[in-house]
Amino acid sequence: MRTASAPQNVMCVACLAVVLAGAATAAHAEPPPARLQTVAVLPVTGDNVSPEILSAGYDILKDHLQRAGVYAVVEPPRPGPMPPAPGAAPMPAMPMQEPTAAAAAQIGASVGAELAVVVRVTHFGNSARLRLTAYSTGTAQVTYWDSILINGGPDELDVAIQRLVNGMKTGKPVRESAELETVTDKESMALNRRQANRSFGLRITSLLPFNQAAGDFEPLTAGGLFWLYDARSWMADIAVDIGGGSGSRFFIDAAIGAYYPFLREDFTPYIGGQIRWAEMQLGGSGASGATLQPTFGILLGRLSSTQIRAEVGYFFNTFGETASSYVNSSGTYVVPTGKHYGDGFVFSAGIGF
């Protein structure tokens, strides 16, 4: 049996260390840098905007494009006479107004850019809209376009341009490209909401339940209160009712409803539904639970401070009521086991203020 000498062991270990070090270096080697897309930045143009602000916007645009990490920014010559270099073709002058797609592509191609970026600022009242358009210099086609509204004056110019550049980089709409530092004053404001009209009223309800636990038919009458909310394209209400009939028959409920009005006028029919919690005793031992009710109604005085409502619906109880216990003719105490799930028509009329 033969064993390796100490020098041989040291050499093997050294070779293994070199191999492992080379593998680790290769594993941690950084990938080659991505190719930057060359973009030509044309001067910012605008309506009702001072030249100083437009010039500042131009510099801010260049900074954010360079900071994006995927663009190499080149600057075409500014407007005005500029003699060409010896032996070179004259370069097109930069326009003072927003260039057309063909003109922007020509200017970008003249400096070897792949994209030509055009920004336009339109000032109106206390707001301004900033629009960024990127054209392909080869085809003069729009590769990215979006705009953003700013209400904070020139102070928001930096944030707005950063949002547009980020949207151009990611391909997302500007409304989806916001980050923590690029939310505008307008976006940080609470949304304006339309005021829903509200009315409080009284109503009388007539319940015509079938499948009563007592085995017969008897209508019930109730009085109640409602609060109606009219949001123009839809309506909703909250209501409570309490009533009864002969003997021990009664019902009490609390309901919420939603409706679609067919007209936007003073008089409108509407359709919708209600869900209510109800407790009923219809000749039996009583029960409580949820009740579903599709409803059709009419509303008169929608544009007035006084309104009249009338509704018809059909209710379905999701709970059953057992008949009351009784003693039969032979003196036996009988406890019924079957349940009666009430359903039937509901009529109501009310006045709101």
C-alpha positions in Angstrom: 0.0 0.0 0.0 1.4 3.4 -1.1 0.6 6.8 0.6 1.1 10.3 -0.8 3.9 12.3 0.6 3.4 15.6 2.4 4.5 17.8 -0.5 2.1 16.1 -2.8 -0.8 16.7 -0.4 0.1 20.4 -0.1 0.2 20.7 -3.9 -3.3 19.0 -4.2 -4.8 21.4 -1.7 -3.3 24.4 -3.4 -4.7 23.3 -6.8 -8.1 22.8 -5.3 -8.0 26.2 -3.7 -7.1 27.8 -7.0 -10.0 26.1 -8.7 -12.5 27.1 -6.1 -11.3 30.7 -6.1 -11.7 30.8 -9.8 -15.2 29.4 -9.6 -16.2 31.9 -6.9 -14.8 34.7 -9.0 -16.7 33.6 -12.0 -19.9 33.2 -10.0 -19.6 36.7 -8.5 -18.5 38.4 -11.7 -20.9 41.2 -12.6 -22.8 40.8 -15.9 -21.8 43.2 -18.7 -23.6 46.5 -18.5 -26.8 46.8 -20.5 -26.7 48.8 -23.7 -28.0 52.4 -23.2 -30.6 53.7 -25.6 -29.6 57.0 -27.1 -32.2 59.7 -26.8 -32.2 63.2 -28.3 -33.8 65.8 -25.9 -35.5 68.6 -27.8 -36.1 71.9 -26.1 -39.3 72.1 -24.0 -42.0 74.2 -25.7 -45.2 75.6 -24.2 -48.1 78.0 -24.2 -48.4 80.8 -21.6 -45.2 79.7 -20.0 -42.1 81.9 -19.5 -38.9 81.0 -21.3 -37.1 80.6 -18.0 -39.5 77.8 -16.9 -39.2 76.1 -20.3 -35.4 76.2 -20.0 -35.5 74.8 -16.5 -37.8 72.0 -17.7 -35.3 71.1 -20.4 -32.5 70.7 -17.9 -34.7 68.8 -15.5 -35.7 66.4 -18.3 -32.1 65.7 -19.2 -31.3 65.0 -15.6 -34.1 62.5 -15.1 -33.4 60.7 -18.4 -29.7 60.3 -17.4 -30.7 59.2 -13.9 -33.0 56.5 -15.3 -29.9 54.4 -16.1 -31.2 53.2 -19.5 -30.7 56.2 -21.6 -27.7 58.0 -23.1 -28.7 61.7 -23.6 -27.5 63.8 -26.6 -28.4 67.4 -27.2 -29.2 68.6 -30.7 -28.1 72.2 -31.5 -30.3 75.0 -30.1 -32.2 77.3 -32.4 -30.1 79.9 -34.3 -27.4 79.8 -36.9 -24.8 77.2 -36.3 -22.1 76.6 -38.9 -21.5 72.9 -39.6 -18.2 71.3 -39.0 -15.8 71.2 -41.9 -16.9 68.6 -44.4 -20.2 67.8 -42.5 -23.7 68.4 -43.8 -25.6 71.3 -42.2 -27.6 70.2 -39.2 -31.3 71.2 -39.0 -32.1 74.0 -36.7 -34.1 73.4 -33.6 -37.7 74.6 -33.8 -39.2 77.2 -31.4 -42.6 75.5 -31.6 -43.5 71.9 -30.9 -42.0 69.9 -33.8 -44.0 67.5 -35.8 -43.2 63.8 -35.6 -41.2 63.9 -38.9 -39.2 67.0 -37.8 -38.5 65.5 -34.3 -37.3 62.2 -35.9 -35.1 64.1 -38.4 -33.5 66.1 -35.6 -32.9 63.0 -33.5 -31.4 61.1 -36.4 -29.0 64.0 -37.2 -27.3 63.4 -33.9 -27.4 59.6 -34.0 -30.2 59.1 -31.5 -32.7 56.2 -31.5 -35.4 58.3 -29.9 -36.4 61.9 -30.0 -38.1 63.2 -26.8 -40.5 66.2 -27.0 -42.1 67.9 -24.0 -44.9 70.4 -24.2 -46.3 72.5 -21.3 -49.8 74.0 -21.7 -50.6 76.5 -18.9 -54.3 77.4 -18.2 -55.7 79.2 -15.2 -54.0 77.8 -12.1 -53.0 74.5 -13.7 -50.7 73.2 -16.4 -50.6 70.0 -18.4 -47.3 68.5 -19.2 -47.1 66.1 -22.2 -44.1 63.9 -23.1 -43.8 62.2 -26.5 -41.0 59.9 -27.6 -40.6 59.3 -31.4 -38.6 56.6 -33.1 -36.0 58.4 -35.3 -36.1 55.6 -37.8 -39.9 55.6 -38.4 -41.2 58.8 -36.8 -43.7 56.6 -34.9 -44.7 57.3 -31.3 -43.1 54.8 -29.0 -44.4 56.4 -25.8 -46.9 59.2 -25.0 -48.6 60.4 -21.8 -49.4 63.6 -19.9 -49.9 64.7 -16.4 -51.8 67.6 -14.7 -49.9 69.8 -12.2 -51.6 72.3 -9.9 -48.6 73.2 -7.6 -47.0 75.7 -10.1 -43.4 75.4 -11.2 -42.5 73.7 -8.0 -44.2 70.5 -9.3 -42.3 70.6 -12.6 -39.5 68.3 -11.3 -42.0 65.7 -9.9 -44.1 65.7 -13.1 -41.1 65.2 -15.4 -39.8 62.4 -13.1 -43.2 60.7 -13.4 -43.2 61.0 -17.2 -39.7 59.6 -17.5 -40.5 56.7 -15.2 -43.5 55.9 -17.2 -41.5 56.1 -20.4 -38.9 53.8 -18.9 -41.4 51.2 -17.6 -44.0 51.5 -20.3 -46.7 52.2 -17.7 -49.3 54.9 -17.9 -48.3 57.9 -15.8 -51.2 57.4 -13.4 -49.7 54.1 -12.5 -46.0 55.2 -12.3 -46.2 57.2 -9.1 -43.7 56.6 -6.3 -43.6 57.9 -2.8 -41.7 61.0 -3.9 -43.6 61.7 -7.1 -47.2 62.2 -5.9 -48.6 65.5 -7.1 -50.6 68.0 -5.0 -53.7 67.1 -7.1 -53.4 63.4 -6.4 -52.9 64.0 -2.6 -56.2 65.9 -2.4 -59.3 64.1 -1.3 -61.6 63.2 -4.2 -64.5 65.6 -4.8 -67.8 63.9 -4.3 -71.3 64.8 -5.3 -73.8 65.4 -2.5 -76.5 62.8 -2.4 -80.0 64.1 -1.6 -81.5 62.8 1.6 -85.1 62.6 2.8 -86.7 61.3 5.9 -90.3 60.0 5.8 -93.2 58.0 7.1 -94.8 55.1 5.4 -97.7 52.6 5.8 -97.0 49.0 4.8 -99.5 46.2 4.1 -98.1 42.6 4.3 -100.1 39.8 2.5 -98.3 36.7 3.6 -99.1 33.2 2.2 -98.2 29.9 3.7 -98.9 31.1 7.3 -98.3 28.8 10.1 -101.9 29.2 11.3 -103.0 27.7 8.0 -105.3 30.6 7.0 -104.7 33.9 5.3 -104.7 37.3 7.1 -103.1 40.6 6.0 -101.0 42.6 8.4 -100.6 46.3 8.6 -97.6 48.3 9.8 -96.3 51.8 10.2 -92.7 52.7 9.7 -89.9 55.2 9.0 -87.5 55.4 6.1 -84.4 57.4 5.1 -83.9 57.7 1.3 -80.6 58.6 -0.3 -80.7 59.7 -3.9 -77.4 59.7 -5.7 -78.9 60.5 -9.2 -77.9 57.3 -11.0 -78.9 55.1 -8.1 -80.9 55.3 -4.8 -80.8 53.5 -1.5 -82.9 53.5 1.7 -83.0 52.3 5.3 -86.3 51.5 6.9 -87.9 50.1 10.0 -91.5 48.8 10.3 -93.6 47.4 13.1 -97.2 46.1 12.8 -99.5 43.2 13.2 -102.9 41.7 12.8 -105.5 39.9 14.9 -104.6 37.8 17.8 -100.9 37.3 18.3 -99.9 38.0 14.7 -97.2 40.7 14.4 -94.0 41.5 12.6 -91.1 43.9 13.1 -88.2 44.5 10.7 -85.2 46.6 9.7 -84.4 46.8 6.0 -81.9 48.2 3.6 -82.6 48.6 -0.1 -80.9 49.7 -3.3 -82.7 50.8 -6.5 -82.1 51.9 -10.1 -84.2 54.9 -11.2 -85.3 54.9 -14.9 -85.5 58.7 -15.3 -83.6 61.7 -14.1 -86.8 63.8 -13.8 -89.1 64.9 -11.0 -91.1 61.7 -11.4 -89.4 58.4 -11.9 -90.2 54.7 -11.7 -87.5 52.5 -10.1 -86.6 48.9 -9.6 -84.4 47.2 -7.0 -84.4 45.0 -4.0 -84.4 44.9 -0.2 -82.9 42.7 2.4 -84.3 42.9 5.9 -84.0 41.2 9.2 -87.5 40.4 10.4 -89.2 38.8 13.3 -92.7 37.4 12.4 -95.4 35.5 14.1 -98.0 34.4 11.6 -100.2 32.2 13.7 -97.4 30.0 14.9 -94.7 30.0 17.5 -92.8 32.9 15.7 -89.4 33.0 14.0 -86.8 35.5 12.8 -84.2 35.8 10.1 -83.4 37.3 6.7 -86.1 38.3 4.2 -85.4 39.0 0.5 -87.7 41.2 -1.5 -87.5 42.4 -5.1 -89.3 45.7 -5.4 -90.8 48.0 -8.0 -91.8 51.6 -7.0 -92.5 55.1 -8.2 -91.1 58.4 -6.8 -92.9 61.7 -7.2 -91.2 65.0 -6.2 -87.6 63.9 -6.7 -86.6 67.5 -7.3 -88.8 68.8 -4.5 -88.4 69.1 -0.8 -91.4 66.9 -0.4 -91.6 63.4 -2.0 -94.2 60.7 -2.3 -93.2 57.0 -2.7 -95.3 53.9 -3.5 -93.9 50.4 -3.8 -95.0 46.9 -4.5 -92.7 43.9 -3.8 -92.8 40.2 -3.1 -90.9 38.9 0.0 -89.4 35.5 0.6 -88.5 34.4 4.2 -85.3 32.4 4.6 -86.6 31.2 7.9 -89.5 28.9 8.8 -92.1 29.1 11.5 -93.7 26.1 13.2 -97.4 26.0 14.0 -98.4 26.4 17.6 -98.9 23.4 19.9 -102.5 22.4 20.5 -104.6 19.7 22.2 -106.5 17.5 19.8 -110.0 16.1 20.3 -108.7 13.1 22.1 -106.9 15.2 24.7 -103.4 14.6 23.3 -100.9 17.5 23.3 -99.6 17.9 19.8 -96.3 19.6 18.9 -96.1 20.3 15.2 -92.8 19.7 13.5 -93.2 21.1 10.0 -92.0 24.6 9.2 -93.9 27.3 7.1 -91.6 29.6 5.1 -93.7 32.7 4.6 -93.8 34.6 1.3 -96.2 37.1 -0.2 -96.9 40.6 -1.5 -95.9 43.8 0.2 -97.5 47.2 -0.5 -96.3 50.4 0.9 -96.8 54.2 0.5 -95.1 57.0 2.2 -94.2 60.7 2.2 -90.7 62.1 2.6 -89.4 65.5 3.6 
